[in-house]
Amino acid sequence: MGRDLGNLERQLFAYAQMRKLRVLKTGDLRGTLRISAKQERELFSRLARAGMIAKVKRGLYLVPARLPLGGKWSPDEAQVLKALIVDPGGKYQVCGPNAFNRYGLDEQVPQRTYAYNNLLSGERRVGAVALTLIKVSEERLGDTEEVETASGERLVYSSRVRTLVDAIYDWSRFASLPRAYRWIRSELSTGRVGVKELVSTALLFGNQGTLRRLGAVLEGMGVKGKRLAELKRGIRSSKSLILMVPGTRGAGKISQRWGVVLNEPV
């Protein structure tokens, strides 16, 4: 189709721009453009196939504020997450590899956007945006910060300290161990995060494995006193051992205090 718009296509964009609409749903155009349900469905389909609008899900489309040169357009992550999660009443926070990159922990730029949220799970693609949606309980959402994107939308990220905790907590999903331990040592030594906030966040959003592994890291760095004791109080008594780095050889010294086999590669 390129930029050769038909009459209905021009009317759709004129209507959306006049009303400052960025989201259109099935039924929005029938009365305004005086078209049938079939015509509306075909109109949306033509524009989505041409890459001029983006289909979020059945009956829901994102529309550009202004059609760019060449006619092709894709929303950004913030627009897609707003339409999928926020508008229906949910919450999200970008996490994992995207947060690792944002905070300079990992130089690799992810090809997908990972987001904890309380509505949806699974993989989605909207325009050029590839998503991995991770549904969690609302209690596991929080400790975030926001940035404004070029589209003017707000994109919600897990905070720096929350990202470090999740790198241990969700290690199997993000393949983040043992890298997470190096990140934590670096962030603490440079003062970008503090022991107090790291322990508090781990107690709020971690699990038993997170607390035990973090305790071993902090003790190995020479951390002492009430912060370490606070972390220890959050751990239930158990005689079982866990590996510092799951999936690798179990050889290594044992930290009896934390119940962890210290098999982290040097």
N, C-alpha and C positions, 0 to 999 in steps of 0.2 A: 504493500500500500504506500510505503514511503510517506511523503508529505502531501500526497494527492488525496485530500479529504473530501468525502462526499458531503452532501447537505446535512444528513443526520449526524455525521461525525463532527462537523463544524458546530452544529447546534449543541451537541453534548459538551464540547469544550467551552463554548461561550457560556452555557448555563452554569457549569462548574466554576468558571472564573468569576462570573458575575456574583454568584452566591458564596464565593471563596470556599468551595467544597473540595476536600481532598479525599473523601470517601463517598462512593456511590453504591447503593444497594439495589437489588432487584425490586422494581416497582417505583423507583424514584423518577424515572423518565417518562413513564407512560402518559401521565396527564400533562406534563410540561411540553413534551414533544408530540403529543397526540399520536402515539404509536401503540401497537398491540404488544402483548406479552412476548409473542414470538419475535417481533421486530426488535424489541428491546434486548432480548436474549442474544439474537444474532449480532446486534450492534456491539454489545459488550464483548462477544466472542471475537469479532473481527479486530477490534482494537487491542484486545489482549494478545491475540496471535501476532499482530503487527508490532508488539512491544511498545505501544503508545500508552497503555494503562497496564496495571498489574493486578492479576487475580489473586486475592488473598485466600479465599475459599469460595465455595459455591454461593453465588448471589452477592458477593462482596468484592469490591474493586477499589484500588487506590488510583488516584488521578493526579497528574502533575499540575502544579500551579501555573506553569507555562510550558508548552511543548517545546523541547529543545531542538536545536538545529539537527537535521537528519531524521527527526521524528522519533527516534528510539529513546526510551526513558525507563529508569528503574528507581523504585523508592530506596531509601536507606534503611538500615536496621531499626532505627528509632521509629520510623513511620510504620514499618511492618509490625513491630512488637506492640505499638500503640493500638493498631487496628485489631490484632489477634488477641492481645491480653488485656490491655488497659481499658479500651472502650467497652468490652463486656463485663468490666468490674473486677478484673484480676490485677495481680502484681507480678513483677518480674525483676530480675537483676542479671545483667550480663556477667558471666563467670568463666572460670577455667582458662583455656588457652588465650582467649581474648583479653582477660584481665591480666594474665601473666605478661602478655605483650605490652599492654597499656602501662603497667608499672615498671617496665624495663627489666623484668625478671627473665624473660625469654625473648630473644630477637626474632624468633619465627613468627611470621604473620599468618594467622589462621585463615583458612579458606571458608570456614563456617563460623557462624555466631552461636555460641553456647549460652543458654539462658535458663537459670532456675526460675520457676514460676508456679503458681498455684492453680492453673487451669488445664494445661495441655502437656502431652508428652509425645515424643517422636520427632521425626525429621520432616521438615517442610522446605519448599522453595517458593519464593515470591519474587518475581522478576529475577534480578541477579543475586538476590539475598538468599543464602542457604542457611537454614536454622537447625540447631539441635535443641529441642525444648525438653527440659528436665522438670517434670512435675514433682513438687515437694510440698510438705505441709506448710501452712502459713507461718508456723513457728520457726521454720528454717529460713524464712526470708527476713532480711534486715541487715543493718550495718552497710550502708550504701553511700554512693556519691553520684552526682549527676553531671553530665556534660551536655553542652548544646551542639547539635550537629548542623551541617550546612543547610539542612532543610528547615531549621528553626525549631525542631523537636528536641525534647530532652531525652537523653539516653542514660538509663540507670545502670551503674556498674556496682559490683561488690567492691567494698573499700579495699585499700591495700592490705590491712591487717586481716580482714575477712578472707581475702584471696590466699594469704599464706596458710590460714587454718584449713581452707578447703583443699589446698594442695596436698595436705595430709589426709583429711577426711575422705576425699573423693579420688584417692590416688589411682584406683583401678580404672576409673572412667577417663581421667586426664593423663594417665601414664606419667605422674609427676614425682614419683619417688625413685631414686634418692635426691633428685634435684631440689625438692622442697626444703630439705635440711640445709643445703648450701644457701638457698635464698634467705632462710630465716637467720642463719648466722650472719650473712652479709647485711641484712636489713637492721638487725640489732646492733651490730658493730658500728654501722654508720649513723645510727640514731634515727633512721627513717621511721622505725616503729620502736615502741618501748616494751619491756617485759610485762609491765602491768596491763597494758591494753591487749597484748597478745594472749596472756593467760585469761583475761576476762572474756575475750571473744571466743577462745577455745572452749571455755566452760559453757558458754551460751550456745554455740553452734557445732561443737565437736561431739564425738562419741568416745567410748572408752579407749578404743585403739588410738584415736587422735591424742587424747590426754596422755596416755602412756608413752607414746613416741615423742610427743613434744617435751614431756618431762625429761626423757633421756637426753634430748638435744640440749635443753637448757642446763641440765646438770653437767653435761660434758663441756659446756662453755664456762662453767664456774659460777653459774647463778646460784645464789643461796637465799635463805631468809623466808619471809612470809609469802612471797609470790609462789615459790616452789611448794611451800606447805599448802597454800590455797589450792594449787593444782592437784596435789596429792590427795586432798580431802574429797575431790570430785571423783576419785577412782574407787570403784567397788573392789572389795577383797577378792582375789582370784589366785589360784595356784598355777594356772595355765600360763604358758609363755607365748608371746607373739614375736614375729620377726620385725626388725627395724625396717628391712626392705623385703616385703613379701615377694615370693616368686623367685628368689635367689637362694643360694646355698645357706643353710642354717648355721654354719660354723661361725663362732665368734664368742666374745666374752658375754656374760649374762649380767644384766643390771637387775639385781634382786629387788631393788626399791621400786622399779617401774615394771618389772615382769617382762623385760624386752631382751631378745637376743640381739646383740650389737653387731649385726652382720653387714653394716653399711660399708660399701667399697671405699677404700682410701683414695 
